[in-house]
Amino acid sequence: MAAAAAIVAASTAFSSVHFTSLARRNFWTIKSSLAPSQPSPPSINFNISFATKPKKSLKPKPLPEDEESPVEDSSTGPLFIPWIVRDENGNLTLQSTPPARWLQAVANAKTTEAKKKKKKNGEPTKAAEPKHSKAARRFYNENFRDPPQRLSKVLAAAGVASRRSSEELIFEGRVTVNGSLCNTPQTRVDPLRDIIYVNGNRLPKKLPPKVYLALNKPKGYICSSGDKETKSVMCLFDDYLNSWDKRNRGIPKPRLFTVGRLDVATTGLLIVTNDGDFAQNLSHPSSKLSKEYIATIDGAINKRHLIVISQGTVIEGIHCTPDSVELLPQQPDISRPRLRIVVHEGRNHEVRELVKNAGLKIHSLKRVRIAGVRLPSDLGLGKHIELKIADLKALGWKS
């Protein structure tokens, strides 16, 4: 009973005390407990602060170096400001330091104010980069950006299939453009903007780069990849394509094909590329690019044979005449005579028909030059090299 009376008296006395705004220090807690003999309610905690004006003249006494600083009492310690912060899980937590995002916002505000003060003082500021006008963008699109191309041409350039096979895929309804089925190979598309799917697989936006190779074709290989039973010159590039990803990361593989054809028994220079326009211009008879062949003949050759070959013959209803025919000097390591024949028509089996019309039989035939590009003497059979820009220009390539 005495303890309860003391608590009531203390609470009456504290209720009459006036607390001011300076009540920030000198915290203590008055705890009450009742006698154990009587049933007591839960303990009551009182956090009471008194307004005490700190004296500026008072300074703490310096402590000796050998003595440790005592633990700060809660009644004279620094001000404790609680921060209620929401953590990553969304729960409210109590901490003694400000949150990091608040400190960052304050720092950014100070930086912004400092920049404004500099501008007011007249210091030079960095000018913003000018935006390109509509006329400048139009000029770039018309002169530098690739125009939209035919859908079949884009599929062939991406390595899906040949242009003819790509047209068959389009006619069969296996190609969609921007979510709509497309049955017209002549549809103009832009791989960078349009979304193209072939057999459910999306066509990459980045097309493979143009590749121009010179191959020394061996005997027994055909220039078509359709017949799986016969060896194709495309299998000579398996190592080149298998190592493509290591040399060109993130770039699609090119679909290679030959420019023109050499029959299965003819060897020598063969251009391989993935540029359809370049191949079309190079192989078309209107290009009139000269091609030089070395024909090894079975039997003797006389002047009459050379005259007959130079007069030409009719091939596919068109009279074809060679540019030049020359009998090469005899070499000690080659017993058979050889002819150097230069043509520009590019007809099918043109050199063989010219020699056959003169009554001669070809033992072997090799192409050694196309326009200004000559087969390197040190390039082995089945090997290839990349053509240089000078070689491409000699073939009529336009950048």
Buried (B, 14 or more C-beta within 10 A) or exposed (E): EEEBEEBEEBEEEEEEEEEEEEBBBBBEEEEBEBEEEEEEEEEEEEEBBBBEEEEEEEEEEEEEEEEEEEEEEEEEEEEEEEEEBEEEEEEEEEEEEEBEEEEEEEEEEEEEEEEEEEEEEEEEEEEEEEEEEEEEEEEEEEEEEEEBBBBBBBBBBBBBBBBEBBBEBBEEEBBBBEEEEBEBBEBEBBBEEBEBBBEEEEBBBEBBEBBBBBBBBBBEBBBEBEEEEEBBBBEBBEEBBEEBEEEEEEBBBBBBBBBBBBEEEBBBBBBBBBBBEBBEBBBEEEBEBBBBBBBBBEEEBEEEBBEBBBBBBEBEEEEBEBBEBEBEEEEEEEEBBBBBBBBBBBBEEBBBBBBBBBEBEBEBBBBBBBBBBBBEEEBEEEEBBEBEEEBBEBBBBEE
